Amino acid sequence: MCGRYEASPHDEPPGLGPFSTEGIALLDHHPDTPPTKPEREKGSGKEQTTVSLGSSEIFSQVVKGHAQNGAVVGAFAGLAAGISNLGQSIFEFPNATRNHVTAGVCGFVIMLIFWVLKGIFQADSAKSDIITVNDDGLTITRNDVKQTFTIKWSAVDRIGLGILGVRVWFREGSEPTRDWLDKHQIRKQLPDKSFIVYRDDHEPHIPVERLDEALRTFAGPCYKDATNPPGRR
């Protein structure tokens, strides 16, 4: 049964067997991330944990993502400029090879700068995703697609974090419909019967390992997937 884990002095933490090295790795994975304490939801007596990104993290993620895209696009642009006759028509080096190489380098640098500047501009208006975990379930807000949805613990058999993102195994009879999955852009069911309900395929995104403490607090024994520690690449 999902829900807040009520520990006794002899209990193992949820998700960890007595000899689970993967579980220990999961607990120790992000020592630099400050612990997130449950807070009271405004207007009610309900505790919850809300995870989001700060402005500096948003800026860093968006610009870095655009720079990576710019490097890929720039590589193709540089290659095209280098093998064309553009260098011969613009530059006047006595060595033809140098003209081609210079044109290629300029094409790469120009595209890279363009994408970085585009990232800086977009980072100014980008908003963080928000993930809220409480006794009722998990609520995910994706600001890039302007969508919010909630997964109730009563529908969850198991939840875990891994290199694929936040994975949920639904209880028999509580599986989401195809329309619901399409609406919220959730990946199809995996061979192990789990669904990826949140992943890092967009910027800015929340690193899923930051949900570890919140899930241990509110999901209880449902949170026991320590076989793919978050951050393992």
N, C-alpha and C positions, 0 to 999 in steps of 0.2 A: 504494500500500500504506500502510495506517495504521500508526502507531507513532511512537516518539520520533524527532524530527527531528535528524539528524546533520548539522550545518552544516559546509560548507567555506568557505574565505575568499572564494569567488566566488559563494556561494549567496545568493539573495534569501530573506528570512524567509518561512516558509510562509504563503500567503494573499496575498502582495503581489507584484504585477507591478512592473516597473521604473517605470511611470508611474501607479501606482494611488493616486489621492488619497483614495479611500475607505479604502484600507488604512492610509494615514497617519493619517486621522481615527480609525480604530479603535484604533491604537496610542496616540494622544494623548487618547483620550476621557476617561479617568478619572485625571488626574494626581494627585488627592488621595488615591487609594486606594493604600495601601502595597503594595509588591510582595510576592507570596506565594511563598516559596521552597519547593521540594520538601523534604519531610521523610521520614525513614525510618519505614516502617510498623513498629509495635511487633511484635517476635517474628519479624521476617524482615529480609532485606536489601533489600526492595523500596522504592523511592522512591514517594512519592505526594504529592499536594496535596489538602488538605481545606479546603473553603470553607463557612463558616457565619456566622451573625449573632451579635453580642454582645448582652448583655441590654438595653443602652440602645437599640439598633437595633430589637430585638423590641418593646419598649415603645412606641417612637415609631411604628412601622408599625401596630401593632394599634390604638392609640388614634386615630391619624390616620384609619385606615380606618373605624372606628366613627363618628368625627366626621363624615366625609363621608356615611355612610349616615344619620346622625342629621339632617344638614342637609336631605337629600332627604325623609325621612319627616316632619321638622318642617315643611317647606314645605307638604306636603299637609295635615298636621294644622292648621297655622295658617290655611290657606285655608278648610278646613272649619269651623273655629271662627269665622273672621271673617265668613263668609256666613250662619252660623246665627244664631239668636236667643240664643245663649249669652251674648254680651256684654251684651245688654239685661237679662238676668236676674241677672248677677253685678255689673256695674258700674253706677254711677248718674251718669255724666257727663250734663250737659244736652244734649250733642250726640250723637245716635244714631250718627253715623259714627265718632266717637271710641270709642264702646263696641265697635263691630265691629272696629276696627283694634286696639284694646288686646287683645281676645280672641284675635285672630289672632297678634299678637306673642307673647303668653303661651303659646299652643299651640306655636309654633315653638321658643321658648326651652326650654320644659319637655321637649319631645322631644329636643332637642339635648343638654341636660344628661343626660337618661336614657341616651342612647347613649354619650356620653363616659364616664360612670361605668361603664357596662357594659364598655366597652373597657378601662378601667383595671383592672377586676376580672379580665377574661379575660387581659390581658397578663401578669398575675402567674404564670399557669400555662402560658402559651404556650411552645412550644419551637421552636427554629430548624430549618429544613430543613438537610440536610447533603449536600453534593455532593463526592464523592471522585473524583479523576482520577489514573490511574497508567498503567503500561505495558500493562496488560491491557484497560483500557477506562474507562467512565464509570459510577459508581454514584450513584444519586439516592435520597435518603431524604426522603419527604414526611411530616412529623409530623402534619399536619392530617388526613390520611387513613390514617396508620399503615401506609405502604407503602414498600418498598425494592425497587429493581430495578437490574440491571446491563446495560449495553450493551457488548458486546465490540467492540474495534477490528476484529476479523476479520470482523464483520458490517456494518461501516460503510464506505460509499463516500465520504462527505463529511459534515462537521459544521460548523455555523456558528451565529453569534449575530446576532440582529436584533431588531426591534421586536416580533416575535411571540414571542420567547423562544429557547430552545435548539432548533435544528432539525437533524434527522438524515436523511440520504439513505442508505438501506440498500442493500447490494450485492444484485444480482440473485440470487435464490434464498435470501436471508437476511431477507426481509421478515417483519415480525412478523405473527402470526395475529390475527384479529379478537378472539378470546378474550383474548389477551395485551393488546391495546390497551384493551379494555373494562375488564379487571381493574385496569389502572394508570391509567385515565382519561386516556388520551392521545388527542389530537384526531385526527380522521380525516386521511387522506392529502390533502395540498394539491395544487393543480394542478401545482406544480413537482416533485411526487413526494416531497416531504419530509414528515416527521412532527414535530410540536411535542412534544418529550418533557419539557419543563419551561417553565412560563410564570409570569408575575407576576399571576395571577388569584386569589390568596389571600394572607392575612396570617397570620404573617410569611413573606415570600419572599426569596430571595437575588437581588439584582440580577445579571442574567446577564452583564453586562460584567466582573464580577469573575472570571469563568472564563477570560478571554482569555489570561492568561499561562500558566495550567495547560494549556490546550488547545494552545498553541504549543509547550509543552514535551513533552507526551505524545502528542498526536494526530498530530503530524508533518504531512506534506503533505495529510492528510485535512482539516485545518482551513484552508480557503481561501475561506471565504465572507465577503468584506469588502464586499459590495455593500450591506448594510444594517447600518451601524455601530451597535452597541448604544447605546441611549439616544436615538437619533434619533426625534423625535416629530413 
